[in-house]
Amino acid sequence: MPDGTVPQRPASPAGEQTVADAFFAWAPAEQVRRRQASQEALARARAGHDEVRWQVAERAEARLQQLTEMIATHTPYFARIRCRVADGSGQAAALDVRVSNYARSESFPVPPGPREMLDVSHLTALADLVRHPGQPTLTVSLTERQLLQAGGTGRLQVTDAVVEDIEWDGERIHRTAPRFGAVFEDRVRRRLQGTASTSLEAMADVLDAEQSRILAQRDPRRRVLLLDGPAGTGKTVVAAHRIALVAPPDRPGLYVAPSATLAAYLRPALPRLGLTQAGTHLATPEDLLAQLAPALMRWVVRDPQSSWPADGVRRIRSAPDKDPGRFLAAQPDAFRHPAALLLLAVRTGARLAVPPAWVIVDEVQSLPAPGLAALGALAAPDAWWVLAGDPLQADRDPFVFADAARLLGPGRGIPQRVHLRQAYRLPPVIHGAAAALRQRLDPNAPVSTSVRWHPVPGVVRRWVVAAPGAAAMADWLAMAQSASHAGTMAVIVPDEMAPPAVDALGRALEALGSAPERLTDDPVYRGGLVLAPLARVRGLEFDAVLIWDASLRAYPDTPEAGRRLYTALTRARRLAVALVSPDPADPMSPWVSAWPSLEPTPAIATRPVG
């Protein structure tokens, strides 16, 4: 870290190529060394049966896997930070580091000395500058990495920061550019051109300028962030980065997903989102209930048909400590939702061994009120919170962010509500149809926009089918494969029709030689074509979506039905089709009547769509 001024111009691709060449010259031999170290550590762990040795073996394997992925993906780092730092005594020096997207730092020799890559996912030390490159002065702590010895305080003043994106083409540096510029847009565009994944895929390695401004607000009195935004605006990514920035890295935290399907969809992405703090635990309300009060599991009803009563939380809090069965027998089936039973377990004294220091609730509008009340009792008093969701994707009961914050209990500080308005995932046509539904559902809802450079226009259609059977399914498969390049596809049926409708559609598709997944009993989505009730696909995304039976009967002219249709529509990344009947006795839902018609039906299987 030599003294000197920081160059203010972006590095040239040729100059950056020297660093890239050094990495790829060093990595293969280092990979061999780590493989040998991992094997030796594993052998010692097996021989000693000692917990510490197993931890050493796990760390050695993780270091090997990280380097292996860096080599395989040809992307060892994606940004560069050049800045000046000063310690408490005022001594200044220049710093030049690369930023990787992995959970551990790497160091490799580049003449005349080593360069260290800081990771974004842990957000330690100077990686915060990648979030806020427009901030000229930033005070950061380097005690976690101990990269620099800055007196006894471990705090440095960072000034004159220059943050650049780096774009790769194989092992070659294609170009460098200022943060949030062309490289950022191109990186997101390339990911949008690909097919939807079976697990959450962040559209960008870092946040955009709007999201960064949200995270720059770190008032310790505002420990509850209410993160509001339509589908595709990056709520999950922002939530994860918020926690990585403010939560203590050495205390456990809790990431709550309302359903097992969403939890399985999120789990592979958590390390890449930075949630690698000690004790990070991803769980559903049912998981927490099974851990805290397994005796109550026999009462679980996963999809209650009754709405949650306004006084339901009060009734649970005043329930008798003993004989919960007698109490539940006198209540509607909404009280047997895992979230309600979790609050009942808390009412009787159940607690986690270590209260979480931070909590993220994803798709919070799908978590019944008693679930939030239970989490408020289980978390540490000084916990950081992110409640992320879209009120217009609420199911039976309307969702109000202010009510959700109050359910967490007193002493949580002043809630901060923010809106995300830039939609990346939804293409313009699908976003436009969704925005029209949003405005009809709530004329005061914040307006969002789709990025102007989205590579896919998107298709939204209502499809009139006289006989929705095997022939219609054959047409749908051809349509979806043409529009989505044979990517991920979902046939979504109303919750009230599942599982009989899912089974009937599955048999029709199997007769055509297809093998669809059924998301009714098994919650894990593995790709391809899936048949599912809406409750199972909340938070997921697919290249093509067929809304099976978009009739007035299935989606009446009520706000609840409109929210459900809006949720189904926003699961699509390329093609969204609503199936309706031509029978006047079975009219289409008014929520889809404004969608363009897909005509002529007989030609669907032989022509491209859109």
N, C-alpha and C positions, 0 to 999 in steps of 0.2 A: 504494500500500500504506500507507494512513494508520495512525497510531497509534490504539490503542483496544482495548477488550475485544471478545471474540468472542461474538456472540449465541448462546445455547444452544438456542433453539427452532428447529425446522425452518422454512425460509422458506415463506411462503404462496405458493400458485400465482399469485396476482395480482402479488406482488412479483417472482417469477421470470419472469413473462410480459414484464416490461419488458426483461429481458436477452434473452429469445427474440426479441422484436420488433426489438431492435437488430441481432441477427444477421441476420434475414431482410430487414431494410432494407439492410444492408451487403453481403450476399452476392452479389446479382445483378450489381451494378456491378463487384465484385471478380472475379467469374467472367469477365466480359468482359475485364477487364484482364489476368487470368492467361492467357486464351486467346490474346490478342495477344502476350504475353510468350513463351508456349510456341512460337507460330509463328515469332517472330523468332529465338528461340534455335535452333530446328530449322534455319532458313535459314542461320544463321551456321555451324552444325555441318556442314551439307552443303557449304557453300562452302569451309570451311577444312580439312576432313578432319583435324581435331585431336581427340585423345581427350578432352582437358579440355573442349572445346566440346560434345562429345557428352554428357559427364556433366552439364554445365549444362543441356542440352536435356532430358535424362531427368528431372532434378530439377524443371524447370519443368513438364513434362507431369504428373509425379506430384502436384505441388501443385494443378494444375488438376483432375485426376481426383478428388482427395480432396475438394475443395470441391464439385465437381459431385455426388458421392455424398452428401455432407452435405445438400445442397439437395433431392436427389431422394428421400432416405429420410426427410426431416423429422426427423432425429435428429442434430443437430450435437454434442450432448453428452448424457451420461446421469447425471452425478453432480456434486455440488458439495462442495468442501472449504472450511471456514472454520477457521482456527487462528491461534495465535500462534507466531511464530518469534523466536529470539534467536541472535545471532552470538556469536563467541568472546569479545567484550568485554562481553557481557551486555545489549546494546541489543536491545529487543524491539519488535515491530511486528505488526500484524494482517495476515493474508493471506486473500484470498477468490478462489478459482479454480474454474473449471468443468473437468470431466474428459471428454475425448472418447475414442472407440474407434478412433482412427486413428493412423497412424504418425508424424505430424508435428503440432507445435503450431500453433494458429491464434490470432490476436489480432484483435479487432474493437472499434470504439469504442462504449462505453456511457457516457453522461453520468454523472458528470463526467470519466471517464477510461477507458482500455482495460481489458478483462478478458482474461486469457490462459487458454486451455484447454490443460491438460496432457493428454497421451495416456496411456492405460492400456497400450497395446500395447508401448511402449518401457519402461514402468515406471520412468521417470526421476523424480527429485526427489520431489515430494509425492504422485505417483500411488500410491506405496506405501501411503499412508494409506487408499486405497480398499480395499486388501486387509485391513488390520488396523485398522478403525475403533475397536475396543475398546481399543487400545493408547494410553494417555494421553500417553506421551512417546516420541518416536522421533527418532533422529539420522539425518539423510539428507544426501547430497551433492548439491549443486546445480551442480557444476562442469561437467557435461555440457551443460546448457541455458544456464548462465550467466544465469539469470533474476535472480539477486540478487548483489550484491557484498557478501560477508561477510568483510571483512578479507582476509587472505592464505590462509586455510585453505579457503574454499569450503564450510564445514560449518556447518549450522544445527541448533539444538535446536528441535523442534516440540512444542508443548504445547497442551492444551485443544482438540483437534481434534474438529470436528463434521462427519460425513460423511453426506450425504443422497442417496438415489435420486431421480431426476427422471423422471417418466413423461409421454410426449408423446401428443397426439391431433392429428395433422396438425402445424400450426405453433403449436398452442396447448399450454400446459402444463396437463396434466390434474390432476396432484397431485405432491406431494413427500412423502417419508417417510424415516425413519431407515434406514440401510444394513441389508440382509438382512431387511427387513420385507416388507410387502405388495407393494410395487412389484417387488421381486426375484422373488417367487413368481409374480406375474401375468405378468411378462415371460417366465419359463420356461414357464408354462402356455400362453401364446399360441403359443410356438414348438413345443410338443409337439402342439398341435392341428393344425398344418400337416403336410403330407406330408414324408416323408424326402427329403433332398437327395442329389444325385449327388456332393457333396463334403462333407467334414466341416463340421458346423455346431455351433458351441459353443452349449450350451443357455442360457448366461448370459454377460453381458459381463464379469463378474468372478466371483470364487470365493465359495463359501458359507463359513459360519463354520468348519466342520470342515476344509475344504481350506486356509483361511487359517491355521489353527493349525499345519498341517503345514509350510507355507512359512515360518512364523515361526522355525522351527528352522534356523539358518544357521551352525552350527559349522563353521569352515573345515577341521577335521580329518575331517569327514564329507562327503567330496566325491562319494560314490556314494549316490544315493537309489534304493532298491528300492521301486517304487511298485506295490503289489498291490491288486487290486480286481476285482469282477465287471464284466460288461458294463454300460455306461451310467452308471458312477460318475464319469466325468470325468477318467480317467487322462491322456489326451492333453492336455487343457487344463491340468491341474496340472503336467504335465511341462514344457510350454512356458513357463508362468509361472515355474516354478522356475529355469529357465535364464535367462529375462529378468531375474530378480532378482539372481542370483549371478554369472553369467558376464561376463567383460569384453566390453563392446560393440564394441571395436575389433579383436577377434581372431576369426578364422573358426571356425565350428562345423559339426557334422555331425549331421543328422537321418537316422536309418537306419530304413527300412521294409523288412520282409522280402520283400515282393512288389511288382512294378511296379503292380499294380492298387491296392494300398493307397497307394503313393507318389502316384499320380495323384489319388486321393481326398483326400489330405492337402494337396497342393501349393497349391490356391487359398486354403486357410485359414491358412497359416503367417503372412502379414503381420498378419492380424487376431488371431492368437494372441501377437503380440509378437515373433516370431522374425525381426526385421529387422536384427539385428546384421550387422556387416561380414562378408561371405563366408559367410553361411548357405547350406549345401549339403544338399539333400535327395537321398538316394541309396539304392539297393538294393545288396546284396552284389554282384549282377551288374554294376551300374554301376561300382562301385569296382574290380572285377576287370578290366573292359574298360579302365578308365583306367590301372591299374597294370601289368597283365600281359595285354595283348590276345592274346598267343600262346596263353594257356591257355583262351581262350574256346571253342576247338573241342572241348574236353573236357566242356563243360557239359551236365549232365542236370538240368533244372529241378525235376522231381518224382521223385526217386529212390524206388524201392520198398523198399530195405533200410533198416533202422534204423541209427542212428549208434552205432558200437561204443564201449564205455566207454574204451578206450585209443586212440581215433582221433586225438585232439589230440596225444598223445605220438608216435604213429606219423608224423604229418605233420612234427612238429618235428624228428624224427630222419631224415627223408627226405633222400636225396642232393641236393646243390645242383644237379646237372645231370641231364639226361634225366628230367624229370618224367613223361613218357609211360610210361616203363618202370615207374616207381613206381605210377602210376595203374592200369596194366594188371593189376597184381597185387592191386588192392583192389576191394571191392564198390562198387556204383554210388553209395552214399552219399558217397564221396569225390569224386564229380564234381558235387556240389551247389555252386553258386557260392560259398557261405560256406566250404566246405572248400578250394576252389581259391584263394580269397582268402588263407587262411592259408598255403597252399603258396607263393603269390606273396610273402608277407611273409617266409617262411622263406628265400627266395632273394634277399632284400634289397630288395624293392620298398617304397617309402615315398611318402607324399604330400609335395608340395613344401613345404607349411606344415602342421605337425601341428595338428589341431583343438583348440581350447581348451575345448570342451564337446562332449558327445555325448549325444543322446537315441536310445534304441533303443525303438521302438514295437512292440507285440505281440512282446515279447522272447521269449515262450515258443515262438514259431514260428521263431526264428533258431537254427540248429544251433550246438552248442558251438564249433566252430572259427571261426565268424563273430565271436563275442565275443572269442575269443583274438586274432584278427587285429585287431579294433578296438582292443584294449588295446595292441597294439604300434604302431598307427598314430597314436594320440592323444598329445597333449602330456603330459609327466609330471605337470603340475599341473592336468589337465583336470577339469572338473566333469561328472558323469555322472547320467543318469536312465535306469534300466531299468524300463520300464512294461509291465505285462502281467497276465495271469490264468493262473496255473499250470494251472487246470482246463480251459483251452482249448488246452493242448499237444497236438500231433498224435501221432506214434508213440511218442515217448520222453517219459517223465515229466520235468517241469521243476522245478528246485529253485533258488530265488533265491540261496541262499548259494553254491551251486556256480557260478552265473553271475557273482557278484561276484569269486570267486577266479580265474575265467578271465581277468579283466582284467589280472591280473598284480600283482606286489608294489608297494608304495608308493602305493596308492590311498587310504589312510586307512581309517577304520572305516566299513563300510557301515551305512546307516540304512534299515531296512525299515518302511514304514508301510502301513496298510490303509485304503482308501476304502470306506465302508459305505453311503453314501446313493446309491441308484440313481435317476437322473432320467429316463433315456431309456426304460427298460422299463416298460410299464404294469403294474399290480398282478397281473393274472392271469398274464401271461407271466413276470413276475419270480418269482411264486410257484412256477410249474412249474420254472423254472430253478434256484431255490433248493433245491427238492426233489432235483433231479439233483445239485447241488453237495454236499448233505449225504450222498447215497448214495455219491458218488465219494470224498468226504473228510469223514468225520464231524467232523473238527477244523477244517474250513475256517471262517474268520470269517463271521459271519452279517451279511447286508446287508438293507436295508429299501427299499421303494419309497416315494417321497414320497406322503403321504396325499392331496394335492391334485392328483394326476395327472388330466388331463381325459379320458383314454381308459382304460376298464377292461381292454381287450385280450381276445383269444380264443385259446385253445389247444385243438386237437382232433386226434384220430386219425380218419382218413377211410378207410372200408372200400370198396374199389373192385375189382370182379371183373375188369374189363378196362381196365387203365390205358393207354388209347390216346387217339385224337382226341376222342372224346366226353367222356372224363374231363377232358381239357385244357379243353374248352369250359366244363364245369361249374366248373372251377377258376378260369378267367378271370372268370366271372360272380360267383363267390364272393369273389374277391379285390377286384374292383372295387366290390362292394357294401360290403365291410368296410373298405376303405382309401381310399374316395373316388377310385378310379382313380389312385392314386399310384404309387409305385415297387413293383415286384413281382419276386420271385426264385424260380426253381425250382432247388433245390440237389440235385445228384446226388452220390453217393459218389465220392471221387477215383478209386477203382479202375474205375468205370464210364465215366469221361470219357476222351476226347471222344466215343466212339461213342454213348453215351446222350444227350449234349447234341445231337448231330447228328440223332438219331432224333426227339427231342422237338421240335427246331426245325422239322423237316419236317412234323410233325403240326400244329404251330401255324400254320405258313405255309399249310397246306391249309385252315385256318379263317379265313384272311385276316389273321392277325396277323403282325407282323414283329419277332420277339424278337431281342435281342442275344445273342451267344454269347461268353462270357468264357473262351475257350480259347486263341486266338492273340492277339487284340487285348486288351490288359490294361485299357483305359480304359472305365469304365462311364458311359454317357451318359444313362441314365434309362429309364423305362418298364419293360417286362418283360425280364428277363434269365435266361438259362440258364447255369449255371456249376457247376463242381466246387467243393467246399467250400474248397479251398485258395485259390481266387480271391476269395472274399468275406470272408475273415477281416478283421475290423476295419471292414467296411462295415455299413450298415443299410438296411432296406427296410420299407415299410409292411406288406407281406404276404409271407410265406415259405411255400413248399410244399416239404417234405422228401420228395423223390421216392424211393420204395422204402425205407420204414422197417421192413424185414423183419429177422428174426433173421440172415439171410444177409448183409445189408448192414451191420447194426449188432449184432454178437453180444454176448453177455453178458461183455464184457471192459472194463477201465477205458479202454483206448484208444478203443473204440467209444463208450462213454459220454461221453468228452470231446468226440468229434466231434459227437455229437448235441446235446450241450449248446451247443457253438459254433454249430451251425446254428440252434437254437431262439432264441438270443439275438441273431440278426440281425434279428428281427422287431420292429416298433414297434406293430403293431396286431393282426395275425392270424398265427398259426403253425399249420400243418396238416401232419400226418405221414400220408402215403399208405401204407396197408397192404392186404394181400390177405386175402380170406376163406378161401382155400385152406388146409386144415390142414397140407398138405405144405410150405407156405411161411409159417410163423407170423410174427407181428409181433415186433419187437425187445422184449425185456423193459424196455428203457429208455423205451418209450412205452406200455406196457400200462396204466399208471395214468392216462393222459390220457383225458378224456371223449370219448365217441364222437359223431361228427357224423351225426345221423340226422334224417329219412330221406334217403338219397343222391339219389333221383330228384327231390326238390324243391329241390335246392341252387340250380339256375340261376334259380329264380323267386322266391326269398325272401331277405330280408336274413339275414345270418349274425351270430350272437352275441346 
